[in-house]
Amino acid sequence: MTTQDELRPTLTTESGAPVADNQNTETAGTGGPALIQDQLLFEKLAHFNRERIPERVVHARGAGAYGTFTVTADVTPWTRAAFLSEVGKQTETFLRFSTVAGNLGAADAVRDPRGFALKFYTEQGNYDLVGNNTPVFFIKDAIKFPDFIHTQKRDPYSGSQEADNVWDFWGLSPESTHQVTWLFGDRGIPASYRHLDGFGSHTYQWQNEAGEHFWVKYHFKTDQGIKNLTQAEANKLAGEDPDSHQRDLREAIERGEFPTWTVSVQIMPAADAATYRFNPFDLTKVWPHADYPLVEFGTLELNRNPDNVFAEVEQSVFSPAHFVPGIGPSPDKMLQGRLFAYADAHRYRVGINADHLPVNRPHATEARTNGRDGHLYDGRHGRQKNYEPNSFGGPVQTGRPLWSAVPVTGTTGNHEAPSHAEDDDFVQAGNLYRLMDDGAKQRLIENLSGFIAKVSADRDDIVERAIENFRKADADYGRRLEDAVRELRKQK
Ligand code: HEM
């Protein structure tokens, strides 16, 4: 043995006993069967069998990094959130990027929205903003989400994503036309996680010290510039390096090239909401900047890679219901559903103590609850009493809600979201199409037609319904798409 070898620590079992032989299973005689007393063998095989936890049901494939959020402008007229209280104030963050439909081992370079899930470790608890790289979404009611995702994932019979299911659902869900136009346009395949914008997407509430509230939409503009891949470039990259985006992010941070985003909000006074030309709580619509301009208030820098991908990325959990004082939900029906879905997913996927893992727990304060025990409870509360009210000096409520109450009217019922003066499912999709130059329109038509043409030959009705939505958005859009799809289906 060399001196170097002598300095190495002893390999042990999970309970810390020295391991004598990590190469040869203990057997009855040379070449005989294995012995039950070889606990190292069983411990290793059993632990290995349990290495996986359920992957996220959506956004399974992703990469994360820690960073710093810095306030660059005064937003105290609109929110009393402590981490936004003064210019120059910094807050630690953790951001996880992801694709939506692919499984854990799927390729990064695919046409799919990118998740943009950001945790602010604030002194008033963790604030999670769980957004995407798109300002809108495919549907506007949470009750449709499981059906929608089923069409994006694997078909029960074929085990693959099927064009029939995707276009059947989108054709029958005209509210998807705006987001689908976005997704099949030039920004549909970002070149890396550093070269995309992030959006809170939903409308959220900000509340100021005086108790007034405002409706806001968050925007994170990449300072690296937007860069995208064409479908052909992405097909090649996905084959050559399935981990392309994850690798790019990690290596950029290792080189000290810290990616940054300029952070803004659009702010709508509460009184505007009822009469705004679009329903401000409809996730399939944007607020044009001419109506509500961007108010810049911060920068986000990613500057530290996680050391352990499983512990810090796979086990990281984000919930749109994690608010802090001065920030709250809006009545957006998608958001309302999400307020339930995430913590429920965390309890199933990571366990009841998920919020207490190092990546998930508050870093700038501590959680003080009477929740106790459960799988892998670490005893962090020691001897503290576990009920409230108590007369032993335990933590007490503040009596001050985190956000403002909002007025409601009407009767209970399965209501459609209210339509405002200019609301329909097509107007903003048409506007987006008409904003594109001819090259961009052509690429959009190619991307869409290539996929629509894959619908089964005997299901022209699915094709027709899908195209009809684009026709309603813009006659030229519909006509060009119809021609392109007809041409491709003739060749099949
Ligand atoms: C009602 C609609 C939706 C439901 C029910 C839903 C549900 C879920 C669930 C269950 C997860 C997995 C969570 C986990 O296992 O940790 C997830 C992940 C995610 N969702 Fe949604 N989702 C919805 C809509 C949206 C929308 C509109 C956005 C973006 C604007 C979004 C962004 C994300 C992101 C970024 C993740 C990954 C979070 C991470 O990195 O851990 N989702 N969603």
Residues whose N, C-alpha, C, O or C-beta is under 5 A from the ligand:
A	BS01	HEM	R56 V57 V58 H59 R96 S98 G115 F116 A117 V130 G131 N132 F137 A142 F145 G200 S201 S316 V317 F318 M334 G337 R338 A341 A345 R349
